[in-house]
Amino acid sequence: MIIHFSTVHPRDDSRIHSKEVASLAACFGNVALYVQDGRGSENHDRLGYRIVDTGPRLPRLSRIFRGGWRMFRAIVKARPDVAHFHDPELLPWALLLRFWGIKVVYDVHEDTPQQVRHNPGLPRLAQKALPPFVALAEWIGSRLINGIVAPTRTIQDRFPPDRTVLVRNFPLLEELHIPGALPMNERPIELTYVGYISEVRNIYGMMKAAASLPFPEAKLRLVGSFAIEATERRARAMPEWSAVRFDGWASRDQVAMALSTARAGLVVLHPVGHEMLTLPIKLFEYMAAGVPVIASDFPLWRSIVESARCGLLVNPLDIQSIADAMRWIIENPIEAQEMGRRGRQAVEETYNWSHEAGRLCSFYSTRLGLAKNLAEFPLSP
């Protein structure tokens, strides 16, 4: 039995639920996702996995201690072969599971010390003081647990190579693409952003750029939720909010529908160290949906966008640069549609989940000793 567990991520997190858990269920069967949200348990017998609710969501400090203890007890009771966790704060509990004789895998979603350093939800003192301790905890923990899953080569290089596997968060081919979506010249003039909304992810710059366009009907469409309330209050108080269409949180089907009418997908994050080295899932989801991208001109992202010829690169700190890219997309719908087509092609050929699923299942087999059936997931180098 395999258990994935998180006290932070929602049960419908795409990377965890729709990709890793579903793929491992197809490879091995008998997989469960343990969460804490108070919404009750669910069975997905046809797909080979189930969701187990271990209690209501708790505030941060209570979540780390009381929520972690609650999760630990539930997993010890289930006695899985492998426990695969997704939150750095669960590392101490995961090490206890290891001492209970359960194989443990740490799924490192991002550069955690850098993420803590730039976390707007933490006090400034904590942002400065915590990263070295987080880095030390990861260094110690990675040498005691059985495996680490890393989303980028840069993060992979921080951990022991003999127990770390690269599994990139590429999109599911069938999830976001809507065949026969509206041609670009028939779509509303909407530039779309999907995901958590924050200052680092350039909410104010996107708003100002959209509001400056010489098209009265132009809108910045936000599909997601604000990371902190203070950012939302400030955004709503700005005059540029009149150029925003705010959808709020959306299901995966709703995201697909929003992208099917988008003129472009925005991923114009600020040049913060850990963000510049990530592979942002929204970039690949825009490409998968056949939408041209407007992306920050970071070296890693540039290599993807330029090789696929699927969008425009901008200086994320220059409002005019973002606005010029938006205007070009709007005024050149035929070329924009061709960019979207090439992005979709690149996802079909390279940037899709099927390759990563094979790598994850193979890691479970070779590193953790589980019997596998990889016929559905061809391996990639």
N, C-alpha and C positions, 0 to 999 in steps of 0.2 A: 504493500500500500504506500502511496505517495501523498503527503499533505503539503500543500502550499499554504502559508499563513501570513496574515498582515493585520495589524490593528489600525493602520493609517489609510491604506488604499481602499477605495470602494470595491464592492464585489464585482462590478461590471468594468473594472479597469481593463482596458483593451490588451495591454501587454500580458497581464497576469491571467485573466479569465479567458479571453477569446483566442489567445495565442499559446502561451506556455501550458496552461492547464489542459486545454482542449487537445493540443498536440501530444502531450504526455499520456493523456487518456487513450488516444488513438494508438500510441506506441505500446503502452504497457497495461492499460485498463486500471480500474480501481484507484482513482485519483480523487482527492477532495480539496476544496478551497475553504480554509477556516478564516472567518472575518469577524469583526465586531461592529455591528451597525444596528442591532435590535430589530432587524426586518424579518427574522425567522430563517429557517433552513429551507433549502430547495434540492430536489432530486432531478438530475438530468441523466437518467438511466440510459437513454438511447445513445447519448454521447459518451457515456462511461465515467462521468464524474458527478460529484454533488457539492453543494455549498452548505457549510455548517456555520451557523451564527452562534458565537460563543458569548454573546451579551451585548448590551447597548454601547454606543460610542461614548467615550469619556473625554474630559478635558485633558490637555497635554500631560501634566504631571501625574494625574491619576491613571492615564492611559499607559504611561511608561511602567509604573509600578503595579497598580491593581489590575490594569488591563493585561499587562505582560504575564502576571501570575495566573490570571484566569486562562489565558491562552496556553501557557505552559502546562497547566493541569489537564486541559482538554486534550492536548497532544500526547502527553504521557499516558493518559487513559486509553487512547486509540492505538498506541504502540505501532506507529508506521515504520516502514523500512527506511524511508527518507522524509525529512522535514525540511522544506525549502522556504526560506523567509525573505521578506522584501523590505523591511524597515531597519535601518541601522540601530534604532533604539532597542530593537529586540535581540541584539547581539548577545548580551549577558544571558538571556533566557535560552537562546539557541545553544550556547556553550553548555548550559546545564542539561539540555536535551542530549548533547553529545556525550556527556558523562553518564547519561542513562542508557547508553548503548545504541542511540538512534543516529543514523547518518544525517549530517546537516549540510545544507547548501545555502550560501549567502548570495542573493541576487542584488548586485550593486547597480542601482538604476542610474547613478550619476556620481560625479566626483564629490563625495560626501563632505569632506572638510571644506572645500570651496563653496559648496551649497550652503553650509552652515554660516560661513563667513558673509554671505550675501543674502541671508534669509531675512526678509523684512518683518517677519513675525516675531523675531527675537530681539531683546534689548541689545543696544550697541556693545555693552560690556560682554555679553554672552557671545556676540558675533566675533569679538576679538579673542576671547579667552578659550572658547571651546574647540576650535579647529585642531590645535595640536593634540588635545586629548582624544578627539575623534579619530585622528590619523593613527595615534598609538593604539587605540582600541581595535581598529581595523587590522593593523599590522599584527598584533598579538592573535586576534581572533582568526585571521586567515591562515595561521599556522597550526591551529587546533581543529578547525572544521574540515570537512571532507572535500568541499568543492566551492568554487566561486564562479558566478555567471556575470560577465562584464559586457556592457553594451557598445563599447568602443575600444580600439586598440590602445589608446592612451590610458584608459582606466585599467584595461587588462594588464598593462605593463607594471602597474603598482602592486600586483599580487603574485604569489608564487606560480611560476609557469606550469609546474607539473600538476596543479589542481585547479587551474583557471581556464574557462572556455569563453570564447567570444560569441555572443548571441545578440545580434543587432536587432533593434526594434523596428523592423521593416513592416510595411502594411500587408494585410491580407488582400489578395487580388480581388476577391469577390465582394469585399465589404463596402467600398465607397463609390465604386464606379457605377454610374447609371447610363446604360447604353441609350442613345437617342436623346441625350440631354440637349437643352436649347442651344442653338448656335450662339456664338459670342455676341454677334450684332443684334440679337433679339433679347439678350439678357438685361435685367435692370442694371443700372450703373452702381454696382456694389463691389467694394473691395473687402474681402472677408478674412477675418482672423478667427482661428479655432484654438481653444485651449485656455489655460489659466491666464488671467489678465493681471498684469503688474507693471510697476514702473520700469523694472529691468527689461521686461518684454515690450517696452516702448509704447504703452497705451497713449501717453500724452502726445508723443511724436506722430503716431498714426492718426490721432484725432485732428491735430493741427494740419497735417498734410491733406487729409480728406476734405477738411473744411475750406482749404485754400484753392480747391479745384474750380475751374471756370464752368462747372456744370451744376446748376442748382439742385438737380435731383440726385447727385452723387452721395453715396452713403458709405460709411465704414460699418460693416456688419460684424458684430462681436458675438461669437457663439462659444460661450463658456462662462465661468464665474470669476469674480475678482478674488485675488489671493488674500487681501485684507480689506476691511471695511473702509479704512481711511483713504485708500486709493480710489475706491468707488465714489466716496463722498466728494473728493476733489475733482474727479472726472465729471461727475454730474453737475458740479458747480461751474464748470468752464463753459464759455459761450460756444465752443466747438462741439459740445455735446449734441447740439441740434443737428449735426451731420452724422450722428450715430444711430444705427439700428441695433438695439441690444436684445438678443434672443435669450440670454441667460444659459443655464445648463441645458444640454441637449443630449438625447439618446444617439446611438450610432446611426440609426436610420435618419434621424433629424439632421445630423451632421452631413450625411450623404445628400440629403435634399438641399441643404443650404449650399453645398459646394457645386451642386448641379446647376445652380443659377449664378454662380460667382464669376466676376470678370477676372479676378486674380486672388491668390492666396498669399497672405502676408506672414513673413517670419523675419521681422526686422529688429531682432533683439539687440540690446546694448552690448558693446564689446567688453563683457565681463569674462574673466579667464575661463571658468568652468563651462560657460555657455558656448564659447568659441570652439571648444574641443568636443562638444556633443554632436550627435547625429539627431537633430530634432525630428520627432515622428511627424509633426505637422508638415514639414517640408515634403516628406515622402507621401503623406496622405493627400496633399494637394496634387502631387504628381499622379498618384494613383487615380484620383478623380478626374484627371484630364484638365486640370486648371493650371494656367501659367503662374509661376511664383515670382514674388518680389522679396528678395532675401538680402540679409546683411552680407557685406562683402568680406567674409572671413575666409582665410585660405582653404580650410577644409570644405566649407560650403561652396566656395567658388569652384573647386574641382568637380563637384557634383553637378552644379547648375550649368557650368560651361561645357562639360563633357556631354551632358544630355541636351544642351541648348533648349532649356525648358523655362527660362525666365530672365529676369533682370536683377542685377546686383546693385546695391545702394550703400551709401554711408549712413548707418542708422542714426547718427547724431546730427545729420543734416536734413532738416525738414524739407528743404527744396529738392534735395536728391530723391527723397521718398515720393514727394508730390510729382516730380517729373516722370518717375517710373509709372505712377498711377495714371498720369495723363497719357503717356505713350500707349499703355495697355488699352485704355478706353478709345483712343483715336485710331488704333490699328487692330481692329477685331480679327481680321483674317490672319495676320501674323501671330496674334495672341492665341488664337485657336490652334495654330500649328505648333506653337510652343507647348500647349497643353497636350496635344497628341504625342509629341516627342517625349514629354515627361511620363505619360502613361506607358509608352513603349519601353522606356528605361526601367520602369517598375516591373513590367512583365518579364523583361529579360534578366534583370539584375537585382533590383532593390525590393524583393518580395519575401514574405515570411517563410515560404516553403523551404528555401535553402537553410534558414536559421533553425527551423523545426528539426530538420535532419541532424544538424550539428548538436542541438540540445539532447535529442534522443540518444545519439551516439555517445555523448558524454555520460549520460545516465547509465548506459550499458558498460562502457569501458572503465570509467572512473568509479562508479558506484556499484557495479556488478549486477544490474537488473537485466533480466532477459528481455529482448526487444523484438519488435517486428517493424523494420524500417522500410517496408515496401512502398509505403505511401509517401515517404519523405526522402528523396535522393540527397546524398551528402554533397556538400560543396567544400572547396578547400578553405 
